[in-house]
Amino acid sequence: MVLNQQPILEDLSFSIVEPSFVAVVGPNGAGKTTLLKTMLGIIKPVEGEIRVLGRNPVEDPGVRRLVGYVPQRERIDPLIPVLVKDIILMGRLAKKRFPRRATSEDLEKARQVARLLEVDQFWEESYAHLSGGQQQRVLVARALASEPSLLLLDEPFSAVDTPTTQLLVRLLRELVDKSGVTIILVTHEINVLLKHIDRLMLLNRRIIAFGKPDEVLDEALLTETFLKRVQVVASDGERIVTGVSYHA
């Protein structure tokens, strides 16, 4: 994949068996966000081809209706008096034709994902009044409200504390298991995910490794990915990655 004559991603080839929970990690500039945007059809590769759910997202914009996306940074103006229910409903209304009016079914589906992400108690509250972690769960709920087959998350834990991260990871795992949604998540919080994900991708402009976490957690592969020494240590029967300064 080449953008503006500069190679961002090269020799990239992988497939995912649905449903799966996949984490993508790599250093700053590795092309992680580029990968997600290309899967959405936002970025068009100059060379190569990409298929999402069996379709080309660039040639077939309808693919976006099947994909939920939570970008790395999304700022909703705190001066706009928008409620939590309005944010979540956006996920359904954005994929409707004009006039975009919420039906009773839309409201029920939005309420269901609000309960699933444990933000239903904030339904009538101002989005701006929520904590960072609560806002992040609302944004994930918005993406899920459209009932996507694939959910793409770009650094969803960057603005939340450890307990909220652990809660989100648990909820995402449940989504895969109960709803059949496939999740691809770009993150720097690799250790908190290791027990929950199905596949781990090490990315640095190309795929260094892709497979089950136990197969990929190799010090040589991690060092090749981050271009610095990375260690995998055992603690209380679990493997922990150390020595990495992560960047989005």
C-alpha positions in Angstrom: 0.0 0.0 0.0 1.5 3.3 -1.1 0.2 6.8 -0.3 1.6 9.9 -2.0 4.5 7.8 -3.3 5.6 7.0 0.2 5.2 3.4 1.3 3.0 3.2 4.4 2.1 -0.4 4.4 3.8 -3.1 2.3 3.3 -6.7 1.6 0.2 -6.8 3.8 -1.9 -9.9 3.7 -4.1 -11.4 6.4 -7.5 -12.9 6.9 -9.7 -13.2 9.9 -12.2 -16.0 10.8 -15.4 -14.4 12.1 -16.1 -13.7 14.8 -12.7 -12.8 16.3 -11.2 -10.2 18.7 -8.0 -8.9 17.1 -5.5 -6.5 18.6 -3.0 -4.6 16.4 0.2 -3.1 18.1 3.3 -1.4 16.8 5.4 1.7 17.2 4.4 5.3 16.1 4.3 5.5 12.3 3.8 1.8 11.9 0.6 2.3 9.8 -2.0 1.1 12.4 -4.5 4.0 11.9 -3.8 3.9 8.1 -4.8 0.2 8.1 -8.2 1.0 9.8 -8.9 3.9 7.5 -8.1 1.8 4.4 -10.4 -0.9 5.6 -13.1 1.8 5.8 -12.3 3.1 2.3 -11.3 6.5 3.6 -7.8 6.0 2.3 -7.4 4.5 -1.2 -4.2 2.4 -1.8 -2.3 3.5 -4.8 -1.0 -0.1 -5.1 -2.6 -3.3 -4.0 -6.2 -4.1 -3.1 -8.1 -4.6 0.1 -11.3 -6.5 0.8 -13.5 -6.1 3.8 -16.3 -8.6 4.4 -15.5 -9.9 0.8 -16.0 -6.4 -0.7 -13.7 -3.6 -1.9 -14.5 -0.6 0.5 -13.2 2.0 -2.0 -15.3 0.8 -4.9 -18.3 -0.2 -2.8 -19.2 2.5 -0.2 -22.0 0.2 1.0 -19.3 -1.6 3.0 -19.3 1.2 5.5 -22.8 0.4 6.5 -21.5 -3.0 7.7 -18.6 -1.5 9.7 -18.6 0.4 13.0 -15.7 2.8 13.7 -14.5 4.6 16.7 -11.6 6.9 15.7 -8.6 7.7 17.9 -9.6 11.2 18.6 -13.1 12.5 18.5 -14.1 15.8 20.1 -17.7 16.6 20.5 -18.1 20.3 21.3 -19.0 20.5 25.1 -21.1 23.6 24.4 -23.5 21.6 22.2 -26.3 20.3 24.6 -26.3 16.8 23.1 -27.6 13.9 25.3 -26.2 10.5 25.5 -29.2 9.0 23.7 -28.7 11.4 20.8 -25.0 10.3 20.5 -25.9 6.6 20.4 -28.8 7.2 18.0 -26.4 8.8 15.6 -25.0 5.4 14.9 -28.4 4.3 13.5 -29.5 7.5 11.8 -26.2 8.1 10.0 -26.9 5.0 7.9 -30.5 5.9 7.0 -31.6 7.8 4.0 -33.2 11.2 4.3 -35.3 12.1 6.2 -33.3 10.6 9.1 -36.0 10.0 11.7 -35.6 7.7 14.7 -38.3 5.0 14.8 -39.3 3.0 17.9 -37.1 0.2 16.7 -34.1 2.6 16.5 -34.7 3.8 20.0 -35.0 0.2 21.3 -31.8 -0.9 19.5 -29.9 2.2 20.8 -31.2 1.4 24.4 -30.0 -2.2 24.1 -26.4 -1.2 23.3 -26.5 1.4 26.0 -27.4 -1.3 28.5 -24.7 -3.6 27.0 -22.0 -0.9 27.4 -23.4 0.0 30.9 -24.2 3.6 30.0 -28.0 3.2 30.1 -28.1 5.1 33.4 -26.8 8.2 31.5 -29.5 8.0 28.8 -31.0 11.4 29.4 -27.8 13.1 30.6 -25.6 15.5 28.8 -22.7 13.8 27.0 -20.4 16.6 28.1 -21.0 15.9 31.8 -19.7 12.3 31.6 -16.2 11.2 32.5 -13.7 10.3 29.8 -14.3 6.6 30.3 -18.0 7.0 30.2 -17.8 9.0 27.0 -15.7 6.4 25.4 -18.2 3.7 26.2 -20.9 5.9 24.6 -18.9 6.2 21.4 -18.5 2.5 21.3 -22.3 2.2 21.8 -22.9 4.6 18.9 -20.7 2.4 16.7 -22.6 -0.7 17.8 -26.0 0.8 17.4 -25.8 0.3 13.6 -25.4 -3.4 14.2 -22.1 -3.8 12.3 -20.5 -7.0 11.3 -17.1 -5.5 12.0 -16.1 -3.0 14.6 -12.9 -1.0 14.2 -11.5 0.7 17.3 -8.5 3.1 17.2 -6.9 3.5 20.7 -10.1 3.2 22.6 -8.3 3.2 26.0 -6.2 6.3 25.4 -8.3 8.6 27.6 -9.5 6.2 30.3 -8.2 4.8 33.5 -7.2 1.2 34.2 -10.5 0.1 35.8 -12.4 1.5 32.8 -10.0 -0.2 30.4 -10.5 -3.5 32.1 -14.3 -3.0 31.9 -14.2 -2.1 28.2 -12.0 -5.2 27.4 -14.5 -7.4 29.2 -17.5 -5.9 27.4 -15.8 -6.2 24.0 -15.0 -9.8 24.6 -18.6 -10.4 25.5 -19.7 -8.7 22.3 -17.6 -11.1 20.2 -18.9 -14.1 22.1 -22.6 -13.1 22.3 -23.2 -10.9 19.3 -20.8 -12.4 16.8 -19.2 -9.1 16.0 -15.6 -9.2 14.8 -13.4 -6.5 16.5 -10.1 -5.1 15.3 -8.6 -2.9 17.9 -5.5 -0.7 17.7 -4.0 -0.3 21.1 -1.0 0.4 23.3 -2.5 -1.5 26.3 -1.4 -4.9 25.1 -1.0 -6.6 28.5 -4.6 -6.0 29.6 -5.8 -7.6 26.4 -3.7 -10.8 26.2 -6.1 -13.1 28.0 -9.1 -11.8 26.0 -8.1 -11.5 22.3 -8.1 -14.3 19.7 -5.4 -12.9 17.5 -2.5 -10.5 17.9 -0.9 -8.5 15.0 2.6 -7.0 15.3 2.7 -4.2 12.7 5.5 -2.0 11.5 4.7 -1.0 7.9 4.4 -4.7 7.3 3.1 -7.6 9.4 5.9 -8.9 11.5 3.7 -11.6 13.1 0.0 -12.5 13.2 -1.5 -15.3 15.2 -2.6 -16.4 18.6 -1.0 -14.3 21.4 1.0 -17.2 22.8 2.5 -17.7 19.3 3.2 -14.0 18.6 4.6 -13.1 22.1 8.2 -13.8 21.1 10.9 -11.4 22.2 12.7 -11.5 18.8 9.4 -10.7 17.0 8.6 -7.9 19.4 12.1 -6.4 19.1 11.8 -6.5 15.3 8.5 -4.7 15.6 9.5 -1.9 18.0 13.2 -1.7 16.9 14.3 -1.9 20.5 14.8 -4.6 23.0 11.4 -5.9 24.3 11.1 -8.5 27.0 8.3 -11.0 27.8 8.3 -11.9 31.5 6.2 -14.3 33.6 4.3 -12.9 36.5 1.8 -14.9 38.6 1.5 -17.4 35.8 0.9 -14.7 33.1 3.1 -13.3 30.4 3.8 -9.6 30.5 5.4 -7.4 27.8 7.9 -4.9 29.1 10.3 -2.4 27.7 8.0 -0.8 25.1 7.0 2.9 25.0 3.8 2.7 23.0 2.5 5.5 20.8 -0.7 5.7 18.8 
